[in-house]
Amino acid sequence: MNLKEWEESGKTFKHNGYSTFFREEGEGRALLLLHGFPTASYDWKKIWPELSGRFHLIAPDYIGYGFSEKPRNYSYSVFDHADQVERLLLEKGNRECGILAHDYGEKVA
């Protein structure tokens, strides 16, 4: 899957008034995929097909990354990114999930 297809198959939700991108696919137990710095959810493209056959994958782009908005005057922080991810999960109705994270995503987790 190329980058354009990745974007077109994604969705958005609002965090602090800004559009934030996420992609989801699959069935079963929710698995949250948290990307590193300075990349985006597209990091997961190579393992996505296999994982989506076993889990309901949810992969956000933190605000300021990937296809999410990048406001100039914003207090970017690991705490805000964690709040963003928590809000996404709650909006999706996920109270429990597994987490697969790397690099900066480990801090967000």
Biopython code that builds the backbone (N, CA, C, O; Angstrom):
import numpy as np
from Bio.PDB.StructureBuilder import StructureBuilder

atoms = [
    (1, "MET", "N", (0.851, -1.177, 0.000)),
    (1, "MET", "CA", (0.000, 0.000, 0.000)),
    (1, "MET", "C", (0.896, 1.240, 0.000)),
    (1, "MET", "O", (1.813, 1.364, 0.812)),
    (2, "ASN", "N", (0.609, 2.149, -0.926)),
    (2, "ASN", "CA", (1.420, 3.364, -0.968)),
    (2, "ASN", "C", (0.843, 4.414, -0.011)),
    (2, "ASN", "O", (-0.224, 4.227, 0.574)),
    (3, "LEU", "N", (1.571, 5.509, 0.128)),
    (3, "LEU", "CA", (1.214, 6.545, 1.091)),
    (3, "LEU", "C", (-0.152, 7.169, 0.793)),
    (3, "LEU", "O", (-0.923, 7.433, 1.716)),
    (4, "LYS", "N", (-0.454, 7.402, -0.461)),
    (4, "LYS", "CA", (-1.747, 7.991, -0.840)),
    (4, "LYS", "C", (-2.896, 7.047, -0.469)),
    (4, "LYS", "O", (-3.919, 7.492, 0.051)),
    (5, "GLU", "N", (-2.733, 5.758, -0.731)),
    (5, "GLU", "CA", (-3.759, 4.778, -0.371)),
    (5, "GLU", "C", (-3.951, 4.717, 1.141)),
    (5, "GLU", "O", (-5.070, 4.580, 1.634)),
    (6, "TRP", "N", (-2.843, 4.821, 1.865)),
    (6, "TRP", "CA", (-2.903, 4.828, 3.332)),
    (6, "TRP", "C", (-3.774, 5.989, 3.815)),
    (6, "TRP", "O", (-4.663, 5.813, 4.648)),
    (7, "GLU", "N", (-3.499, 7.176, 3.275)),
    (7, "GLU", "CA", (-4.263, 8.357, 3.671)),
    (7, "GLU", "C", (-5.737, 8.217, 3.299)),
    (7, "GLU", "O", (-6.612, 8.519, 4.110)),
    (8, "GLU", "N", (-6.013, 7.767, 2.090)),
    (8, "GLU", "CA", (-7.392, 7.656, 1.617)),
    (8, "GLU", "C", (-8.204, 6.624, 2.390)),
    (8, "GLU", "O", (-9.430, 6.721, 2.447)),
    (9, "SER", "N", (-7.542, 5.644, 2.982)),
    (9, "SER", "CA", (-8.267, 4.624, 3.737)),
    (9, "SER", "C", (-8.369, 4.964, 5.226)),
    (9, "SER", "O", (-8.856, 4.162, 6.022)),
    (10, "GLY", "N", (-7.906, 6.156, 5.592)),
    (10, "GLY", "CA", (-7.962, 6.584, 6.984)),
    (10, "GLY", "C", (-9.184, 7.419, 7.300)),
    (10, "GLY", "O", (-10.017, 7.691, 6.436)),
    (11, "LYS", "N", (-9.270, 7.816, 8.552)),
    (11, "LYS", "CA", (-10.365, 8.636, 9.065)),
    (11, "LYS", "C", (-9.759, 9.743, 9.911)),
    (11, "LYS", "O", (-8.553, 9.757, 10.156)),
    (12, "THR", "N", (-10.598, 10.668, 10.356)),
    (12, "THR", "CA", (-10.120, 11.713, 11.254)),
    (12, "THR", "C", (-11.087, 11.889, 12.420)),
    (12, "THR", "O", (-12.259, 11.521, 12.346)),
    (13, "PHE", "N", (-10.564, 12.457, 13.484)),
    (13, "PHE", "CA", (-11.379, 12.879, 14.617)),
    (13, "PHE", "C", (-10.741, 14.153, 15.154)),
    (13, "PHE", "O", (-9.607, 14.484, 14.805)),
    (14, "LYS", "N", (-11.469, 14.859, 15.998)),
    (14, "LYS", "CA", (-10.980, 16.128, 16.537)),
    (14, "LYS", "C", (-10.330, 15.923, 17.897)),
    (14, "LYS", "O", (-10.856, 15.225, 18.763)),
    (15, "HIS", "N", (-9.178, 16.550, 18.058)),
    (15, "HIS", "CA", (-8.502, 16.611, 19.354)),
    (15, "HIS", "C", (-8.131, 18.066, 19.587)),
    (15, "HIS", "O", (-7.372, 18.653, 18.816)),
    (16, "ASN", "N", (-8.664, 18.637, 20.643)),
    (16, "ASN", "CA", (-8.439, 20.057, 20.950)),
    (16, "ASN", "C", (-8.762, 20.952, 19.758)),
    (16, "ASN", "O", (-8.116, 21.978, 19.547)),
    (17, "GLY", "N", (-9.766, 20.554, 18.983)),
    (17, "GLY", "CA", (-10.203, 21.358, 17.855)),
    (17, "GLY", "C", (-9.442, 21.119, 16.564)),
    (17, "GLY", "O", (-9.733, 21.763, 15.557)),
    (18, "TYR", "N", (-8.484, 20.217, 16.564)),
    (18, "TYR", "CA", (-7.673, 19.948, 15.373)),
    (18, "TYR", "C", (-7.971, 18.554, 14.819)),
    (18, "TYR", "O", (-8.228, 17.606, 15.562)),
    (19, "SER", "N", (-7.928, 18.467, 13.511)),
    (19, "SER", "CA", (-8.172, 17.201, 12.833)),
    (19, "SER", "C", (-6.971, 16.279, 13.004)),
    (19, "SER", "O", (-5.839, 16.639, 12.679)),
    (20, "THR", "N", (-7.238, 15.090, 13.517)),
    (20, "THR", "CA", (-6.168, 14.110, 13.691)),
    (20, "THR", "C", (-6.530, 12.836, 12.937)),
    (20, "THR", "O", (-7.673, 12.380, 12.960)),
    (21, "PHE", "N", (-5.547, 12.288, 12.286)),
    (21, "PHE", "CA", (-5.719, 11.138, 11.406)),
    (21, "PHE", "C", (-5.539, 9.835, 12.178)),
    (21, "PHE", "O", (-4.730, 9.747, 13.102)),
    (22, "PHE", "N", (-6.311, 8.825, 11.778)),
    (22, "PHE", "CA", (-6.060, 7.471, 12.266)),
    (22, "PHE", "C", (-6.522, 6.489, 11.209)),
    (22, "PHE", "O", (-7.331, 6.807, 10.338)),
    (23, "ARG", "N", (-5.997, 5.318, 11.310)),
    (23, "ARG", "CA", (-6.403, 4.247, 10.403)),
    (23, "ARG", "C", (-6.808, 3.065, 11.258)),
    (23, "ARG", "O", (-6.190, 2.797, 12.288)),
    (24, "GLU", "N", (-7.848, 2.351, 10.834)),
    (24, "GLU", "CA", (-8.258, 1.157, 11.567)),
    (24, "GLU", "C", (-8.734, 0.104, 10.583)),
    (24, "GLU", "O", (-9.231, 0.400, 9.496)),
    (25, "GLU", "N", (-8.560, -1.138, 11.012)),
    (25, "GLU", "CA", (-8.963, -2.260, 10.166)),
    (25, "GLU", "C", (-8.869, -3.533, 10.992)),
    (25, "GLU", "O", (-8.117, -3.606, 11.964)),
    (26, "GLY", "N", (-9.639, -4.526, 10.594)),
    (26, "GLY", "CA", (-9.561, -5.832, 11.219)),
    (26, "GLY", "C", (-10.634, -6.052, 12.259)),
    (26, "GLY", "O", (-11.395, -5.148, 12.604)),
    (27, "GLU", "N", (-10.673, -7.275, 12.749)),
    (27, "GLU", "CA", (-11.647, -7.670, 13.761)),
    (27, "GLU", "C", (-10.923, -8.359, 14.897)),
    (27, "GLU", "O", (-9.771, -8.774, 14.771)),
    (28, "GLY", "N", (-11.626, -8.471, 16.009)),
    (28, "GLY", "CA", (-11.052, -9.126, 17.173)),
    (28, "GLY", "C", (-10.648, -8.114, 18.221)),
    (28, "GLY", "O", (-11.161, -6.996, 18.265)),
    (29, "ARG", "N", (-9.718, -8.528, 19.064)),
    (29, "ARG", "CA", (-9.238, -7.674, 20.141)),
    (29, "ARG", "C", (-8.557, -6.442, 19.560)),
    (29, "ARG", "O", (-7.804, -6.539, 18.591)),
    (30, "ALA", "N", (-8.826, -5.275, 20.161)),
    (30, "ALA", "CA", (-8.219, -4.029, 19.697)),
    (30, "ALA", "C", (-6.722, -4.032, 19.992)),
    (30, "ALA", "O", (-6.285, -4.435, 21.070)),
    (31, "LEU", "N", (-5.957, -3.578, 19.021)),
    (31, "LEU", "CA", (-4.509, -3.420, 19.163)),
    (31, "LEU", "C", (-4.163, -2.014, 18.696)),
    (31, "LEU", "O", (-4.329, -1.682, 17.522)),
    (32, "LEU", "N", (-3.683, -1.196, 19.616)),
    (32, "LEU", "CA", (-3.295, 0.178, 19.355)),
    (32, "LEU", "C", (-1.841, 0.201, 18.888)),
    (32, "LEU", "O", (-0.958, -0.330, 19.562)),
    (33, "LEU", "N", (-1.601, 0.810, 17.744)),
    (33, "LEU", "CA", (-0.251, 0.895, 17.181)),
    (33, "LEU", "C", (0.237, 2.336, 17.300)),
    (33, "LEU", "O", (-0.338, 3.237, 16.691)),
    (34, "LEU", "N", (1.289, 2.557, 18.077)),
    (34, "LEU", "CA", (1.801, 3.899, 18.337)),
    (34, "LEU", "C", (3.167, 4.083, 17.680)),
    (34, "LEU", "O", (4.130, 3.381, 17.988)),
    (35, "HIS", "N", (3.218, 5.044, 16.773)),
    (35, "HIS", "CA", (4.436, 5.273, 15.982)),
    (35, "HIS", "C", (5.506, 6.018, 16.759)),
    (35, "HIS", "O", (5.274, 6.538, 17.850)),
    (36, "GLY", "N", (6.682, 6.048, 16.159)),
    (36, "GLY", "CA", (7.825, 6.716, 16.760)),
    (36, "GLY", "C", (8.017, 8.132, 16.258)),
    (36, "GLY", "O", (7.146, 8.706, 15.605)),
    (37, "PHE", "N", (9.171, 8.677, 16.574)),
    (37, "PHE", "CA", (9.556, 10.041, 16.189)),
    (37, "PHE", "C", (10.596, 9.949, 15.092)),
    (37, "PHE", "O", (11.517, 9.139, 15.194)),
    (38, "PRO", "N", (10.484, 10.729, 14.075)),
    (38, "PRO", "CA", (9.473, 11.714, 13.716)),
    (38, "PRO", "C", (8.550, 11.197, 12.624)),
    (38, "PRO", "O", (8.298, 11.906, 11.650)),
    (39, "THR", "N", (8.060, 10.023, 12.757)),
    (39, "THR", "CA", (7.328, 9.370, 11.677)),
    (39, "THR", "C", (5.813, 9.451, 11.879)),
    (39, "THR", "O", (5.308, 10.439, 12.412)),
    (40, "ALA", "N", (5.092, 8.411, 11.453)),
    (40, "ALA", "CA", (3.636, 8.425, 11.512)),
    (40, "ALA", "C", (3.115, 6.992, 11.459)),
    (40, "ALA", "O", (3.893, 6.038, 11.445)),
    (41, "SER", "N", (1.804, 6.855, 11.430)),
    (41, "SER", "CA", (1.179, 5.528, 11.411)),
    (41, "SER", "C", (1.619, 4.684, 10.216)),
    (41, "SER", "O", (1.533, 3.456, 10.260)),
    (42, "TYR", "N", (2.078, 5.319, 9.176)),
    (42, "TYR", "CA", (2.539, 4.596, 7.982)),
    (42, "TYR", "C", (3.723, 3.674, 8.310)),
    (42, "TYR", "O", (4.049, 2.778, 7.531)),
    (43, "ASP", "N", (4.352, 3.894, 9.447)),
    (43, "ASP", "CA", (5.422, 2.994, 9.935)),
    (43, "ASP", "C", (4.970, 1.537, 9.944)),
    (43, "ASP", "O", (5.782, 0.631, 9.757)),
    (44, "TRP", "N", (3.688, 1.316, 10.158)),
    (44, "TRP", "CA", (3.150, -0.026, 10.375)),
    (44, "TRP", "C", (2.725, -0.734, 9.087)),
    (44, "TRP", "O", (2.219, -1.854, 9.152)),
    (45, "LYS", "N", (2.913, -0.121, 7.936)),
    (45, "LYS", "CA", (2.369, -0.664, 6.684)),
    (45, "LYS", "C", (2.848, -2.073, 6.363)),
    (45, "LYS", "O", (2.071, -2.865, 5.829)),
    (46, "LYS", "N", (4.079, -2.411, 6.664)),
    (46, "LYS", "CA", (4.595, -3.731, 6.285)),
    (46, "LYS", "C", (4.004, -4.867, 7.114)),
    (46, "LYS", "O", (3.861, -5.983, 6.616)),
    (47, "ILE", "N", (3.660, -4.599, 8.363)),
    (47, "ILE", "CA", (3.084, -5.661, 9.207)),
    (47, "ILE", "C", (1.571, -5.549, 9.325)),
    (47, "ILE", "O", (0.929, -6.413, 9.923)),
    (48, "TRP", "N", (1.001, -4.497, 8.763)),
    (48, "TRP", "CA", (-0.440, -4.251, 8.835)),
    (48, "TRP", "C", (-1.278, -5.417, 8.322)),
    (48, "TRP", "O", (-2.194, -5.853, 9.020)),
    (49, "PRO", "N", (-0.994, -5.942, 7.120)),
    (49, "PRO", "CA", (-1.863, -7.015, 6.596)),
    (49, "PRO", "C", (-1.937, -8.242, 7.508)),
    (49, "PRO", "O", (-3.017, -8.789, 7.726)),
    (50, "GLU", "N", (-0.811, -8.667, 8.030)),
    (50, "GLU", "CA", (-0.825, -9.842, 8.909)),
    (50, "GLU", "C", (-1.536, -9.551, 10.229)),
    (50, "GLU", "O", (-2.327, -10.369, 10.700)),
    (51, "LEU", "N", (-1.261, -8.395, 10.827)),
    (51, "LEU", "CA", (-1.893, -8.064, 12.102)),
    (51, "LEU", "C", (-3.391, -7.847, 11.964)),
    (51, "LEU", "O", (-4.156, -8.218, 12.855)),
    (52, "SER", "N", (-3.822, -7.245, 10.849)),
    (52, "SER", "CA", (-5.256, -6.970, 10.689)),
    (52, "SER", "C", (-6.070, -8.244, 10.503)),
    (52, "SER", "O", (-7.294, -8.224, 10.634)),
    (53, "GLY", "N", (-5.408, -9.338, 10.203)),
    (53, "GLY", "CA", (-6.099, -10.618, 10.129)),
    (53, "GLY", "C", (-6.343, -11.230, 11.501)),
    (53, "GLY", "O", (-7.090, -12.199, 11.633)),
    (54, "ARG", "N", (-5.704, -10.654, 12.530)),
    (54, "ARG", "CA", (-5.811, -11.203, 13.886)),
    (54, "ARG", "C", (-6.374, -10.226, 14.910)),
    (54, "ARG", "O", (-6.870, -10.639, 15.958)),
    (55, "PHE", "N", (-6.297, -8.920, 14.609)),
    (55, "PHE", "CA", (-6.690, -7.888, 15.571)),
    (55, "PHE", "C", (-7.483, -6.779, 14.888)),
    (55, "PHE", "O", (-7.456, -6.632, 13.666)),
    (56, "HIS", "N", (-8.190, -6.003, 15.706)),
    (56, "HIS", "CA", (-8.797, -4.748, 15.250)),
    (56, "HIS", "C", (-7.744, -3.669, 15.482)),
    (56, "HIS", "O", (-7.571, -3.193, 16.604)),
    (57, "LEU", "N", (-7.051, -3.289, 14.430)),
    (57, "LEU", "CA", (-5.949, -2.341, 14.534)),
    (57, "LEU", "C", (-6.454, -0.902, 14.553)),
    (57, "LEU", "O", (-7.376, -0.541, 13.821)),
    (58, "ILE", "N", (-5.832, -0.091, 15.403)),
    (58, "ILE", "CA", (-6.105, 1.340, 15.478)),
    (58, "ILE", "C", (-4.747, 2.033, 15.527)),
    (58, "ILE", "O", (-3.972, 1.839, 16.464)),
    (59, "ALA", "N", (-4.469, 2.845, 14.505)),
    (59, "ALA", "CA", (-3.160, 3.490, 14.409)),
    (59, "ALA", "C", (-3.325, 4.984, 14.145)),
    (59, "ALA", "O", (-3.633, 5.379, 13.021)),
    (60, "PRO", "N", (-3.125, 5.816, 15.161)),
    (60, "PRO", "CA", (-3.250, 7.263, 14.973)),
    (60, "PRO", "C", (-1.930, 7.906, 14.540)),
    (60, "PRO", "O", (-0.846, 7.365, 14.757)),
    (61, "ASP", "N", (-2.066, 9.071, 13.926)),
    (61, "ASP", "CA", (-0.933, 9.986, 13.760)),
    (61, "ASP", "C", (-1.102, 11.037, 14.846)),
    (61, "ASP", "O", (-2.140, 11.696, 14.905)),
    (62, "TYR", "N", (-0.108, 11.205, 15.703)),
    (62, "TYR", "CA", (-0.214, 12.229, 16.735)),
    (62, "TYR", "C", (-0.380, 13.589, 16.073)),
    (62, "TYR", "O", (0.071, 13.801, 14.946)),
    (63, "ILE", "N", (-1.022, 14.499, 16.771)),
    (63, "ILE", "CA", (-1.135, 15.850, 16.253)),
    (63, "ILE", "C", (0.286, 16.377, 15.998)),
    (63, "ILE", "O", (1.170, 16.260, 16.847)),
    (64, "GLY", "N", (0.475, 16.954, 14.818)),
    (64, "GLY", "CA", (1.807, 17.428, 14.431)),
    (64, "GLY", "C", (2.580, 16.435, 13.588)),
    (64, "GLY", "O", (3.689, 16.739, 13.149)),
    (65, "TYR", "N", (2.024, 15.249, 13.349)),
    (65, "TYR", "CA", (2.709, 14.188, 12.611)),
    (65, "TYR", "C", (1.815, 13.663, 11.490)),
    (65, "TYR", "O", (0.591, 13.791, 11.542)),
    (66, "GLY", "N", (2.439, 13.077, 10.489)),
    (66, "GLY", "CA", (1.710, 12.374, 9.438)),
    (66, "GLY", "C", (0.616, 13.210, 8.817)),
    (66, "GLY", "O", (0.849, 14.342, 8.393)),
    (67, "PHE", "N", (-0.589, 12.645, 8.765)),
    (67, "PHE", "CA", (-1.727, 13.314, 8.148)),
    (67, "PHE", "C", (-2.576, 14.102, 9.147)),
    (67, "PHE", "O", (-3.635, 14.613, 8.781)),
    (68, "SER", "N", (-2.138, 14.207, 10.383)),
    (68, "SER", "CA", (-2.834, 15.046, 11.366)),
    (68, "SER", "C", (-2.419, 16.496, 11.177)),
    (68, "SER", "O", (-1.365, 16.787, 10.613)),
    (69, "GLU", "N", (-3.271, 17.407, 11.660)),
    (69, "GLU", "CA", (-2.945, 18.833, 11.552)),
    (69, "GLU", "C", (-1.677, 19.148, 12.325)),
    (69, "GLU", "O", (-1.310, 18.452, 13.271)),
    (70, "LYS", "N", (-1.016, 20.224, 11.894)),
    (70, "LYS", "CA", (0.246, 20.654, 12.484)),
    (70, "LYS", "C", (0.170, 22.131, 12.863)),
    (70, "LYS", "O", (0.790, 22.974, 12.215)),
    (71, "PRO", "N", (-0.591, 22.445, 13.913)),
    (71, "PRO", "CA", (-0.741, 23.856, 14.287)),
    (71, "PRO", "C", (0.591, 24.462, 14.752)),
    (71, "PRO", "O", (1.406, 23.793, 15.388)),
    (72, "ARG", "N", (0.791, 25.746, 14.417)),
    (72, "ARG", "CA", (2.037, 26.439, 14.788)),
    (72, "ARG", "C", (2.126, 26.691, 16.294)),
    (72, "ARG", "O", (3.114, 26.339, 16.938)),
    (73, "ASN", "N", (1.101, 27.294, 16.828)),
    (73, "ASN", "CA", (1.116, 27.670, 18.245)),
    (73, "ASN", "C", (0.370, 26.625, 19.052)),
    (73, "ASN", "O", (-0.799, 26.804, 19.394)),
    (74, "TYR", "N", (1.051, 25.543, 19.351)),
    (74, "TYR", "CA", (0.435, 24.430, 20.055)),
    (74, "TYR", "C", (1.435, 23.898, 21.068)),
    (74, "TYR", "O", (2.638, 23.866, 20.808)),
    (75, "SER", "N", (0.943, 23.490, 22.198)),
    (75, "SER", "CA", (1.814, 22.939, 23.245)),
    (75, "SER", "C", (1.988, 21.441, 23.014)),
    (75, "SER", "O", (1.328, 20.624, 23.657)),
    (76, "TYR", "N", (2.874, 21.092, 22.101)),
    (76, "TYR", "CA", (3.147, 19.687, 21.810)),
    (76, "TYR", "C", (3.818, 19.045, 23.015)),
    (76, "TYR", "O", (4.768, 19.592, 23.576)),
    (77, "SER", "N", (3.312, 17.874, 23.408)),
    (77, "SER", "CA", (3.936, 17.157, 24.522)),
    (77, "SER", "C", (3.535, 15.693, 24.475)),
    (77, "SER", "O", (2.537, 15.327, 23.855)),
    (78, "VAL", "N", (4.308, 14.880, 25.123)),
    (78, "VAL", "CA", (3.975, 13.461, 25.218)),
    (78, "VAL", "C", (2.651, 13.294, 25.964)),
    (78, "VAL", "O", (1.881, 12.381, 25.668)),
    (79, "PHE", "N", (2.389, 14.169, 26.925)),
    (79, "PHE", "CA", (1.142, 14.097, 27.692)),
    (79, "PHE", "C", (-0.058, 14.394, 26.806)),
    (79, "PHE", "O", (-1.088, 13.727, 26.908)),
    (80, "ASP", "N", (0.069, 15.399, 25.931)),
    (80, "ASP", "CA", (-1.022, 15.717, 25.018)),
    (80, "ASP", "C", (-1.239, 14.593, 24.022)),
    (80, "ASP", "O", (-2.381, 14.258, 23.707)),
    (81, "HIS", "N", (-0.169, 14.008, 23.524)),
    (81, "HIS", "CA", (-0.309, 12.889, 22.593)),
    (81, "HIS", "C", (-0.990, 11.700, 23.281)),
    (81, "HIS", "O", (-1.796, 11.004, 22.662)),
    (82, "ALA", "N", (-0.675, 11.470, 24.535)),
    (82, "ALA", "CA", (-1.341, 10.401, 25.290)),
    (82, "ALA", "C", (-2.830, 10.722, 25.456)),
    (82, "ALA", "O", (-3.670, 9.830, 25.337)),
    (83, "ASP", "N", (-3.157, 11.978, 25.729)),
    (83, "ASP", "CA", (-4.567, 12.386, 25.832)),
    (83, "ASP", "C", (-5.283, 12.176, 24.503)),
    (83, "ASP", "O", (-6.429, 11.729, 24.470)),
    (84, "GLN", "N", (-4.601, 12.502, 23.410)),
    (84, "GLN", "CA", (-5.180, 12.318, 22.077)),
    (84, "GLN", "C", (-5.515, 10.854, 21.831)),
    (84, "GLN", "O", (-6.606, 10.534, 21.361)),
    (85, "VAL", "N", (-4.589, 9.975, 22.145)),
    (85, "VAL", "CA", (-4.794, 8.545, 21.939)),
    (85, "VAL", "C", (-5.924, 8.032, 22.832)),
    (85, "VAL", "O", (-6.760, 7.243, 22.392)),
    (86, "GLU", "N", (-5.944, 8.481, 24.080)),
    (86, "GLU", "CA", (-7.010, 8.073, 24.996)),
    (86, "GLU", "C", (-8.376, 8.532, 24.473)),
    (86, "GLU", "O", (-9.342, 7.769, 24.513)),
    (87, "ARG", "N", (-8.458, 9.759, 23.990)),
    (87, "ARG", "CA", (-9.717, 10.277, 23.444)),
    (87, "ARG", "C", (-10.168, 9.439, 22.255)),
    (87, "ARG", "O", (-11.349, 9.113, 22.138)),
    (88, "LEU", "N", (-9.243, 9.091, 21.379)),
    (88, "LEU", "CA", (-9.583, 8.263, 20.220)),
    (88, "LEU", "C", (-10.157, 6.926, 20.670)),
    (88, "LEU", "O", (-11.189, 6.488, 20.162)),
    (89, "LEU", "N", (-9.502, 6.287, 21.608)),
    (89, "LEU", "CA", (-9.986, 4.988, 22.082)),
    (89, "LEU", "C", (-11.374, 5.099, 22.700)),
    (89, "LEU", "O", (-12.233, 4.251, 22.458)),
    (90, "LEU", "N", (-11.592, 6.126, 23.486)),
    (90, "LEU", "CA", (-12.904, 6.310, 24.113)),
    (90, "LEU", "C", (-13.978, 6.588, 23.067)),
    (90, "LEU", "O", (-15.091, 6.072, 23.170)),
    (91, "GLU", "N", (-13.653, 7.397, 22.063)),
    (91, "GLU", "CA", (-14.622, 7.673, 20.999)),
    (91, "GLU", "C", (-14.951, 6.413, 20.213)),
    (91, "GLU", "O", (-16.074, 6.255, 19.734)),
    (92, "LYS", "N", (-13.984, 5.517, 20.076)),
    (92, "LYS", "CA", (-14.206, 4.259, 19.368)),
    (92, "LYS", "C", (-14.886, 3.232, 20.266)),
    (92, "LYS", "O", (-15.282, 2.168, 19.789)),
    (93, "GLY", "N", (-15.029, 3.529, 21.560)),
    (93, "GLY", "CA", (-15.672, 2.613, 22.487)),
    (93, "GLY", "C", (-14.744, 1.532, 23.008)),
    (93, "GLY", "O", (-15.203, 0.509, 23.516)),
    (94, "ASN", "N", (-13.447, 1.749, 22.885)),
    (94, "ASN", "CA", (-12.462, 0.772, 23.365)),
    (94, "ASN", "C", (-11.993, 1.140, 24.762)),
    (94, "ASN", "O", (-11.320, 2.151, 24.959)),
    (95, "ARG", "N", (-12.351, 0.319, 25.715)),
    (95, "ARG", "CA", (-11.893, 0.530, 27.096)),
    (95, "ARG", "C", (-10.655, -0.310, 27.391)),
    (95, "ARG", "O", (-9.926, -0.048, 28.348)),
    (96, "GLU", "N", (-10.429, -1.318, 26.562)),
    (96, "GLU", "CA", (-9.249, -2.172, 26.723)),
    (96, "GLU", "C", (-8.633, -2.426, 25.357)),
    (96, "GLU", "O", (-9.339, -2.548, 24.355)),
    (97, "CYS", "N", (-7.318, -2.504, 25.331)),
    (97, "CYS", "CA", (-6.638, -2.826, 24.078)),
    (97, "CYS", "C", (-5.210, -3.265, 24.390)),
    (97, "CYS", "O", (-4.652, -2.958, 25.443)),
    (98, "GLY", "N", (-4.655, -3.980, 23.451)),
    (98, "GLY", "CA", (-3.229, -4.247, 23.494)),
    (98, "GLY", "C", (-2.520, -3.050, 22.884)),
    (98, "GLY", "O", (-3.140, -2.236, 22.200)),
    (99, "ILE", "N", (-1.228, -2.944, 23.131)),
    (99, "ILE", "CA", (-0.465, -1.820, 22.578)),
    (99, "ILE", "C", (0.819, -2.354, 21.956)),
    (99, "ILE", "O", (1.537, -3.149, 22.562)),
    (100, "LEU", "N", (1.088, -1.907, 20.752)),
    (100, "LEU", "CA", (2.352, -2.154, 20.071)),
    (100, "LEU", "C", (2.942, -0.783, 19.788)),
    (100, "LEU", "O", (2.367, -0.003, 19.029)),
    (101, "ALA", "N", (4.085, -0.485, 20.391)),
    (101, "ALA", "CA", (4.681, 0.852, 20.276)),
    (101, "ALA", "C", (6.179, 0.737, 20.086)),
    (101, "ALA", "O", (6.804, -0.241, 20.496)),
    (102, "HIS", "N", (6.738, 1.752, 19.458)),
    (102, "HIS", "CA", (8.196, 1.826, 19.359)),
    (102, "HIS", "C", (8.645, 3.263, 19.499)),
    (102, "HIS", "O", (7.879, 4.191, 19.239)),
    (103, "ASP", "N", (9.886, 3.446, 19.909)),
    (103, "ASP", "CA", (10.511, 4.763, 19.995)),
    (103, "ASP", "C", (9.646, 5.706, 20.843)),
    (103, "ASP", "O", (9.308, 5.368, 21.977)),
    (104, "TYR", "N", (9.289, 6.860, 20.322)),
    (104, "TYR", "CA", (8.483, 7.841, 21.034)),
    (104, "TYR", "C", (7.121, 7.274, 21.448)),
    (104, "TYR", "O", (6.562, 7.672, 22.471)),
    (105, "GLY", "N", (6.593, 6.346, 20.653)),
    (105, "GLY", "CA", (5.319, 5.717, 20.979)),
    (105, "GLY", "C", (5.330, 5.004, 22.319)),
    (105, "GLY", "O", (4.289, 4.881, 22.964)),
    (106, "GLU", "N", (6.497, 4.531, 22.745)),
    (106, "GLU", "CA", (6.598, 3.894, 24.067)),
    (106, "GLU", "C", (6.312, 4.900, 25.163)),
    (106, "GLU", "O", (5.678, 4.561, 26.162)),
    (107, "LYS", "N", (6.765, 6.124, 24.997)),
    (107, "LYS", "CA", (6.504, 7.163, 25.995)),
    (107, "LYS", "C", (5.023, 7.535, 26.013)),
    (107, "LYS", "O", (4.445, 7.751, 27.079)),
    (108, "VAL", "N", (4.411, 7.609, 24.833)),
    (108, "VAL", "CA", (2.979, 7.897, 24.748)),
    (108, "VAL", "C", (2.182, 6.782, 25.423)),
    (108, "VAL", "O", (1.213, 7.044, 26.135)),
    (109, "ALA", "N", (2.595, 5.546, 25.193)),
    (109, "ALA", "CA", (1.912, 4.409, 25.818)),
    (109, "ALA", "C", (2.006, 4.485, 27.328)),
    (109, "ALA", "O", (1.488, 3.611, 28.023)),
]
sb = StructureBuilder()
sb.init_structure("model")
sb.init_model(0)
sb.init_chain("A")
sb.init_seg("    ")
for serial, (resi, resn, name, xyz) in enumerate(atoms, 1):
    if name == "N":
        sb.init_residue(resn, " ", resi, " ")
    sb.init_atom(name, np.array(xyz, "f"), 0.0, 1.0, " ", f" {name:<3s}", serial, name[0])
structure = sb.get_structure()
